Amino acid sequence: MSQPLTQSLLDELTSKAATKKNIHGAVLCVEKGDGTLSLVSGAGNIKADDLYFLASVTKLYMTTVMLSLRAENRLQLEDKISQYLPDEVISGLHVFKGNDYSHEITIKQLMSNTSGLPDYFSGRVITELLSGKDQAWPLNRTLTAVKQMKPKFIPGQKGKAQYCDTNYQLLGAIIEAITGQSLKAVFKRYIFDKLQLEKTYVFKEVSDTRPVPIYYKSKALHLPLYMASIAPEGGMVSTAKEAMIFLKAFFNGHFFSRRELSELQIWNLLFGPGTFYYGIGISRQPLSLFGMNKGLLGHWGHTGAFAFHYPEKDLYFTGTVNQFTGHYTAVQLMRKIINLF
């Protein structure tokens, strides 16, 4: 280690990150896998123990639930989604060049973003949300929109993948169909209670003002209707410390074996949003063009949230820069810390 990572140094690095363009606040928790390091720092308008939206980091929690249900023999990843969802959901969902592939889509294809389904969270929807036009996007609205859009490719087509939040809305519906419970209750049973997470929860009440506000450039976004409607793809709230408890459990065999973790790491390169690899419910973020076959394992969130493991140095990172356009700042912050070891 060229310089030990102390609390004062972490505070300095986090404070500098919070001064970058459009970044109003940042929180970062850093831990070593062997337990010799555990630090957290908040800066700008975010304190170390503040609640924030995990956004798509929620997908790691979804992956945990899916593998837990598989362990109970309640599903297999190769199962077709038509086994669990009614015809009114499935019919016309994926019509590609005149052929209907809707009933051929599998759970694994949803988790790996290889279903070919269009992403409802694109174009006009993003523009309206970033302009501050709050709106709910529950599954029924998503299905109506997606069935009017063109799929990108045949489900499971070799070498094809596209990031798609529609996939995870459908996974949420499958979980609820299998368990007969709300996603909120399922997360509590399979994750929150097991890890004794007292502050982590699914955002459901539009009057809830506990999470710090999300920013798009200089504008604070108030989107309670939207965030309350997207539980499966990004509706979870947590703190950096509680996200760390989950992240370390995810990678260290608490929920599923290391063999199963390896099974998730079948990578496809994606070029949006950003350049990264996607496996089965998990992503890999390269830190340079010369290290494309390694990097951070975990997940990003569109709010600037992140939860990553860096296996080469057994480092774990959780937190947020709370900015829709802030991922570069977060990468730079993590890279600076990695370079200390």
C-alpha positions in Angstrom: 0.0 0.0 0.0 1.6 3.3 -1.1 -0.5 5.3 1.4 -2.9 4.0 4.1 -6.5 4.8 3.6 -7.5 6.6 6.7 -10.8 8.3 7.6 -9.3 11.7 7.0 -8.0 10.7 3.6 -11.4 9.2 2.6 -13.1 12.4 3.8 -10.7 14.4 1.6 -11.3 12.2 -1.5 -15.1 12.2 -1.0 -15.2 16.0 -0.4 -13.2 16.5 -3.7 -15.7 14.3 -5.5 -18.5 16.4 -4.2 -17.0 19.5 -5.8 -16.9 18.0 -9.4 -19.2 19.5 -12.0 -22.9 18.8 -11.2 -22.1 16.8 -8.1 -23.8 18.2 -5.1 -23.0 15.5 -2.6 -21.4 12.1 -2.3 -21.3 9.2 0.1 -18.8 6.3 0.0 -18.4 3.2 2.1 -15.2 1.2 1.6 -14.4 -2.2 3.2 -11.8 -4.9 2.8 -13.0 -8.5 2.5 -10.9 -9.6 5.4 -12.5 -7.0 7.8 -9.3 -5.0 8.3 -10.8 -1.9 6.8 -14.3 -0.4 7.2 -14.8 3.4 6.5 -17.6 5.6 5.4 -17.7 9.2 4.4 -20.3 11.7 3.3 -19.7 15.1 1.7 -21.6 18.0 0.2 -25.3 17.7 0.8 -25.2 14.0 1.8 -24.2 12.7 5.2 -22.6 9.3 5.8 -25.8 7.7 7.1 -28.3 9.4 4.8 -30.9 7.3 2.9 -30.6 7.4 -0.9 -32.2 5.7 -3.9 -30.3 2.6 -5.0 -31.9 2.7 -8.5 -30.7 -0.2 -10.6 -28.4 -1.5 -7.8 -31.8 -3.0 -6.8 -31.2 -5.6 -9.5 -28.6 -7.3 -7.4 -31.3 -7.8 -4.8 -33.6 -9.2 -7.5 -30.8 -11.6 -8.5 -30.6 -12.8 -4.9 -34.3 -13.4 -4.7 -34.3 -15.3 -8.0 -31.5 -17.6 -6.9 -33.2 -18.1 -3.5 -36.4 -19.2 -5.2 -34.4 -21.6 -7.4 -32.8 -23.1 -4.2 -36.3 -23.8 -3.0 -37.1 -25.5 -6.4 -39.8 -22.9 -7.2 -38.2 -21.9 -10.5 -35.3 -22.6 -12.9 -33.5 -19.9 -14.7 -34.2 -21.7 -18.0 -37.9 -21.7 -17.4 -40.0 -19.8 -20.0 -41.7 -16.8 -18.5 -45.0 -18.0 -20.0 -45.0 -20.7 -17.2 -45.6 -17.9 -14.6 -47.3 -15.0 -16.4 -50.8 -15.0 -17.9 -51.5 -14.7 -21.7 -52.6 -11.1 -21.4 -49.1 -10.2 -20.2 -47.2 -12.4 -22.6 -49.3 -12.0 -25.8 -47.7 -9.7 -28.4 -44.8 -8.9 -26.1 -42.0 -9.8 -28.5 -43.0 -9.8 -32.2 -39.8 -9.6 -34.3 -40.0 -9.4 -38.1 -43.5 -10.9 -38.1 -42.7 -13.8 -35.8 -44.0 -13.9 -32.2 -41.3 -15.0 -29.8 -43.2 -13.9 -26.6 -43.6 -17.4 -25.3 -40.0 -18.3 -25.9 -38.4 -15.8 -23.5 -36.8 -17.3 -20.4 -36.1 -16.0 -16.9 -32.4 -16.1 -17.6 -32.8 -14.0 -20.7 -34.7 -11.4 -18.6 -31.9 -11.4 -16.0 -29.1 -11.1 -18.5 -30.7 -8.5 -20.8 -30.7 -10.9 -23.7 -34.5 -11.1 -24.2 -34.4 -8.6 -27.1 -37.4 -6.7 -25.5 -37.5 -3.0 -26.0 -36.7 -0.8 -23.0 -39.6 1.4 -22.0 -37.1 3.6 -20.1 -35.8 5.4 -23.1 -36.3 8.4 -25.3 -39.4 10.4 -24.3 -39.8 8.7 -21.0 -36.3 9.7 -19.8 -36.7 13.2 -21.2 -40.0 13.8 -19.4 -38.7 12.4 -16.1 -35.5 14.5 -16.3 -37.6 17.6 -17.0 -39.4 17.0 -13.7 -42.6 15.5 -15.1 -43.3 12.9 -12.4 -45.3 9.9 -13.5 -45.9 6.3 -12.5 -44.7 3.4 -14.7 -46.3 0.2 -13.3 -46.2 -3.0 -15.2 -49.5 -2.6 -17.1 -48.4 0.8 -18.5 -45.0 -0.6 -19.4 -46.5 -3.6 -21.2 -48.8 -1.3 -23.2 -45.9 0.8 -24.3 -43.5 -2.1 -25.0 -46.0 -3.9 -27.2 -46.1 -0.8 -29.5 -42.3 -0.8 -29.8 -40.0 -2.9 -31.9 -37.9 -5.6 -30.3 -34.1 -5.4 -30.8 -33.3 -9.1 -31.6 -34.6 -12.6 -31.2 -34.5 -13.8 -27.5 -31.2 -15.4 -26.7 -29.7 -14.5 -30.1 -25.9 -15.2 -29.8 -23.8 -12.2 -29.0 -26.8 -9.9 -28.6 -27.7 -8.0 -25.4 -29.2 -4.7 -24.6 -29.8 -3.1 -21.2 -33.6 -3.1 -20.6 -35.6 -2.2 -17.5 -38.6 -3.9 -19.0 -37.0 -7.2 -18.2 -36.9 -6.5 -14.5 -40.5 -5.3 -14.4 -41.4 -8.7 -15.7 -39.1 -10.5 -13.2 -40.9 -8.7 -10.4 -44.3 -10.0 -11.7 -42.8 -13.5 -11.8 -41.6 -13.3 -8.2 -45.0 -12.1 -7.1 -46.8 -14.8 -9.1 -44.6 -17.5 -7.6 -44.7 -16.3 -4.0 -48.2 -14.8 -3.8 -46.6 -11.9 -2.0 -45.8 -8.3 -2.8 -42.2 -7.7 -3.9 -41.8 -5.5 -0.7 -42.7 -8.6 1.4 -40.4 -10.8 -0.6 -37.4 -8.6 -0.2 -38.1 -8.4 3.5 -38.3 -12.1 3.9 -35.4 -13.2 1.8 -32.9 -10.3 2.4 -33.8 -7.5 4.9 -34.7 -9.8 7.8 -31.9 -12.3 7.1 -29.3 -9.5 7.2 -31.1 -7.5 9.9 -31.3 -4.4 7.6 -33.3 -1.9 9.5 -33.0 1.1 7.2 -33.3 -0.5 3.8 -36.8 -0.6 2.2 -38.8 -0.6 -1.0 -40.0 3.0 -1.7 -43.8 2.9 -1.9 -45.2 6.0 -0.2 -45.2 9.1 -2.4 -45.2 11.2 0.7 -41.9 9.7 1.9 -39.2 12.4 1.8 -36.5 10.5 3.7 -34.2 9.7 0.7 -32.0 12.5 -0.4 -33.3 14.1 -3.6 -31.9 12.9 -6.9 -30.2 15.5 -9.2 -30.0 15.9 -12.9 -27.2 18.4 -13.5 -28.1 21.4 -11.3 -31.8 20.4 -10.9 -33.2 18.5 -8.0 -35.7 16.0 -9.3 -38.8 15.2 -7.3 -40.2 11.9 -8.7 -42.1 10.0 -6.0 -44.7 8.6 -8.3 -42.1 7.1 -10.6 -39.8 5.8 -7.8 -42.8 4.2 -6.1 -43.8 2.4 -9.2 -40.5 0.7 -10.1 -39.7 -1.6 -7.2 -38.3 -4.5 -9.3 -35.9 -2.4 -11.4 -34.8 0.3 -9.1 -37.2 1.3 -6.3 -35.1 0.4 -3.3 -33.7 2.8 -0.7 -30.8 2.2 1.6 -27.7 3.7 3.3 -24.1 3.1 2.2 -23.4 0.9 5.3 -26.5 -1.3 4.8 -25.8 -1.6 1.1 -22.3 -2.8 2.1 -23.8 -5.4 4.4 -25.8 -6.7 1.5 -22.9 -6.5 -1.0 -20.5 -8.5 1.1 -23.2 -11.1 1.7 -23.9 -11.3 -2.0 -20.3 -12.1 -2.9 -19.4 -14.3 0.0 -21.8 -17.2 0.0 -24.5 -15.9 2.4 -27.3 -16.3 -0.1 -25.8 -18.7 -2.7 -22.6 -20.6 -3.3 -19.5 -19.3 -5.0 -20.2 -21.8 -7.8 -23.5 -20.1 -8.4 -21.8 -16.7 -8.4 -19.5 -17.9 -11.1 -22.6 -19.1 -13.1 -23.8 -15.5 -13.2 -20.6 -14.3 -14.9 -21.3 -15.0 -18.5 -20.6 -11.6 -20.0 -22.0 -9.6 -22.9 -20.6 -6.2 -23.8 -23.1 -3.3 -23.6 -22.6 0.2 -25.0 -25.5 1.8 -23.2 -25.9 3.3 -20.7 -22.1 3.6 -20.7 -19.7 0.8 -21.7 -19.8 -2.2 -19.4 -20.4 -6.0 -19.4 -23.6 -7.6 -18.2 -23.9 -11.2 -16.9 -26.9 -12.8 -15.3 -28.3 -10.1 -12.9 -24.8 -8.7 -12.4 -22.5 -6.3 -14.2 -18.8 -5.8 -14.7 -17.4 -2.3 -15.1 -13.9 -2.2 -16.6 -11.6 0.5 -15.2 -9.6 1.0 -18.4 -9.4 -0.1 -22.0 -6.4 -2.2 -21.1 -8.4 -4.1 -18.4 -11.6 -5.0 -20.2 -11.5 -8.6 -18.9 -11.6 -7.5 -15.3 -12.8 -4.6 -13.2 -15.6 -3.9 -10.7 -18.3 -6.5 -10.2 -21.7 -5.4 -9.0 -24.1 -2.8 -10.3 -24.7 0.9 -11.1 -27.8 2.9 -10.6 -29.0 5.8 -12.8 -29.1 8.0 -9.7 -25.3 7.7 -9.4 -25.6 4.9 -6.9 -23.1 2.0 -7.0 -22.3 -1.3 -5.2 -19.1 -3.0 -6.4 -16.6 -5.6 -5.5 -13.0 -5.3 -6.8 -11.8 -8.9 -6.6 -8.1 -8.2 -7.5 -7.7 -6.3 -4.2 -10.7 -7.6 -2.3 -12.2 -4.2 -1.9 -15.9 -3.4 -1.6 -17.5 0.0 -2.5 -21.1 1.3 -1.9 -22.5 4.7 -2.1 -23.8 7.4 -4.5 -22.9 10.6 -6.1 -26.6 11.2 -6.5 -26.4 12.6 -10.0 -27.9 11.1 -13.2 -24.8 12.1 -15.1 -22.3 11.4 -12.3 -20.9 7.9 -13.0 -17.5 9.1 -14.2 -17.0 10.9 -10.9 -17.9 7.7 -9.0 -15.5 5.6 -11.1 -12.7 8.1 -10.5 -13.3 8.1 -6.8 -13.2 4.3 -6.6 -10.1 4.1 -8.9 -8.2 6.5 -6.6 -8.8 4.3 -3.6 -7.9 1.1 -5.5 -4.6 2.7 -6.5 -3.7 3.2 -2.8 -3.6 -0.6 -2.4 
